Amino acid sequence: MSNQIQFAHYLNTMGIQLWKERLSPELQTATVELTESGMTESPSSIPTSTPQMTAEIEQPVAQPKVDWVDLETKVNQCTACELHKTRKQAVFGVGDRQATWMIIGEAPGADEDSQGEPFVGRAGKLLNAMLYALKLPRENVYIANILKCRPPDNRTPSQEEMVQCSPFLKQQIKLIQPKIILALGSVAAHYLLATDTPIGKLRGQTFTYSDTNIPVVVTYHPAYLLRRPTEKRKSWQDLQLATQVLTHQPS
């Protein structure tokens, strides 16, 4: 199968007609900083008392540098929440560790728990098609979830589970330093942006992750698109927005 035919196949999977697709006007939305919408983390409080002087000036303790090997070992050995008791294995993440794009979902499912890789089931195949429609192979992005262990019966992650697991994702983002983050689904969007705004109102805008300059674009989770295929076109618009944002990023 030629590249052109294969590309058309993936666009067809997304419900997109290549020769008719145009970027809708509403996607020309200016960047919305989280500082304007109250979604940034609160700054650390300022101490109200002054510590007494000591004979020697205390030197700051050097923080150990976390690398990929150490981080993955910590994830695989983590017992911080109850999910380690029911998982088959932790699902760390996969892809290019120097990727421009970072794709973040909510949690592993049954297929991911079995194979140890995120987005390998039906939703993963659709995600691959979405990326390929952008001529972006899966191996050229980095894919991870907020949770590294599967919640029983694929239930929604609890707040406590996300709190316990969040340091791992934060370290992954810090190590990769992606140029853009694509948040898949409401759980990932709400966690990354510290908001409970419905996903339909988050779409079509560009946000900034935490205290970094990394832009975040929100779209529907591929599992949702499998249930609501008519929404695929909206996700295609979100991908086009992310591409536009990336194009205007400083090199």
Residue pairs with C-beta under 8 A, 6 or more apart in sequence:
1 9
6 132
7 18
7 132
7 133
7 135
8 18
10 129
10 132
10 133
11 17
11 18
11 133
13 126
13 129
13 133
14 129
14 130
14 133
14 232
14 233
14 235
14 236
15 229
15 230
15 232
15 233
15 236
16 133
16 232
16 233
16 236
21 236
23 237
23 240
23 241
23 244
24 237
26 204
27 204
27 237
27 240
27 241
27 244
29 204
29 205
29 206
29 241
31 205
31 206
31 208
31 215
31 245
32 205
32 206
32 207
33 207
33 208
34 40
34 193
34 194
34 207
34 208
37 195
37 207
39 193
39 194
39 195
39 207
40 194
40 210
40 211
41 194
41 210
41 211
66 171
66 175
67 175
68 97
68 175
71 168
71 171
71 172
71 175
72 92
74 168
75 90
75 92
75 148
75 168
76 89
76 90
76 92
78 84
78 90
78 148
78 149
78 165
78 168
80 164
80 165
81 149
81 160
81 161
81 164
81 165
83 147
83 149
83 150
83 151
83 161
84 90
84 149
86 149
86 150
86 152
87 113
87 149
87 150
88 113
88 114
88 150
89 113
89 116
90 116
90 148
90 149
91 108
91 112
91 113
91 116
91 117
91 118
91 145
91 148
91 149
91 150
92 116
92 144
92 148
93 118
93 142
93 143
93 144
93 145
93 172
94 117
94 118
94 142
94 143
94 144
95 138
95 139
95 140
95 141
95 142
95 143
96 139
96 140
96 141
96 142
97 142
97 175
97 176
98 176
99 140
99 141
99 142
99 176
99 178
100 140
100 141
100 178
100 179
100 180
100 246
101 136
101 140
101 141
101 142
101 178
101 179
101 180
101 182
101 242
101 246
102 141
102 142
102 143
102 144
102 172
102 173
102 176
102 178
102 180
102 181
102 182
103 119
103 127
103 131
103 141
103 142
103 143
103 144
103 181
103 182
103 184
104 143
104 144
104 145
104 146
104 169
104 181
104 182
104 183
104 184
104 188
104 192
105 118
105 119
105 143
105 144
105 145
105 146
105 184
105 185
105 188
105 221
106 145
106 146
106 147
106 156
106 157
106 184
106 185
106 187
106 188
106 191
106 221
107 145
107 146
107 147
107 149
107 150
107 151
107 154
107 157
107 187
108 118
108 145
108 147
108 148
108 149
108 150
109 121
109 123
109 150
109 154
109 223
110 121
110 150
110 154
111 120
111 121
111 124
112 118
112 119
112 120
112 121
112 124
112 145
112 150
113 149
113 150
118 124
118 143
118 144
118 145
119 127
119 128
119 143
119 222
122 223
122 226
123 221
123 222
123 223
123 226
124 222
126 222
126 225
126 226
127 138
127 143
127 184
127 222
128 138
130 222
130 235
130 236
130 239
131 137
131 138
131 141
132 138
133 236
133 239
134 239
134 243
142 172
142 176
142 178
144 169
144 172
145 169
145 188
146 157
146 162
146 165
146 166
146 169
146 187
146 188
146 191
147 157
147 161
147 162
147 165
148 165
148 168
149 165
151 157
151 158
151 161
156 187
157 187
162 191
166 191
173 181
173 209
173 212
173 214
177 214
178 214
179 214
179 215
179 246
179 249
180 214
180 215
180 216
180 217
180 242
180 245
180 246
180 249
181 192
181 209
181 214
181 215
181 216
181 217
182 216
182 217
182 219
182 238
182 239
182 242
183 189
183 192
183 193
183 216
183 217
183 218
183 219
184 219
184 220
184 221
184 222
185 199
185 220
185 221
185 223
185 224
186 198
186 199
186 221
188 221
189 195
189 199
189 202
189 216
189 218
190 196
190 197
192 209
192 216
193 202
193 207
193 209
193 216
193 218
195 202
199 218
199 220
202 218
203 218
203 219
203 234
203 237
203 238
204 237
204 238
204 241
205 217
205 218
206 215
206 216
206 217
206 241
206 245
207 215
207 216
207 217
207 218
208 214
208 215
208 216
209 215
209 216
215 245
215 246
215 249
217 238
217 241
217 242
217 245
218 238
219 234
219 235
219 238
219 239
219 242
220 228
220 231
220 234
220 235
220 238
224 231
225 231
225 232
225 235
